[in-house]
Amino acid sequence: MHKFSFDGLEEVVEKLKGKNVYFTLDLDVLDPSIFPGTGTPEAGGVTFEELRKAITLVCSKLNIVGCDVNELSPTYDQSGVSTAVACKVIREMLLALS
């Protein structure tokens, strides 16, 4: 299994500087221990802190003209933890965009 990482993200951000960017974030990149409420869980996914840092980098350095967050399926997580994580991710995106 190849663990997902954000290696190379900084280089991509540098290449996109000055361009309009639409940012789509699929929450199923998170490890299922953090985000079980998705139809496509990714074993070996990233931690919340790894994702938060990546979001902050993208949203603070690029000209984001629109964004969306996908892959939350609350019916797969009756505890509500995935919904709370999704809300925190959106909060972090908004803070980085301001």
TANORWO-V305935 format. One record per residue. RES is the residue in one letter. PSI is psi in whole degrees, 0 to 359 (999 if undefined). Layout:
res=[RES RES]
psi=[PSI PSI]
//
This chain:
res=[M H K F S F D G L E E V V E K L K G K N V Y F T L D L D V L D P S I F P G T G T P E A G G V T F E E L R K A I T L V C S K L N I V G C D V N E L S P T Y D Q S G V S T A V A C K V I R E M L L A L S]
psi=[135 115 133 143 169 21 132 353 319 321 320 317 317 319 333 354 137 354 153 133 132 122 116 129 119 117 346 0 339 148 142 340 340 325 78 346 61 153 347 69 144 93 135 18 180 165 166 318 321 317 319 317 319 316 314 317 308 311 332 338 340 162 85 120 349 157 160 160 130 168 9 127 88 334 340 356 88 342 336 0 323 322 319 319 316 318 319 322 315 319 315 322 313 319 318 331 338 999]
//
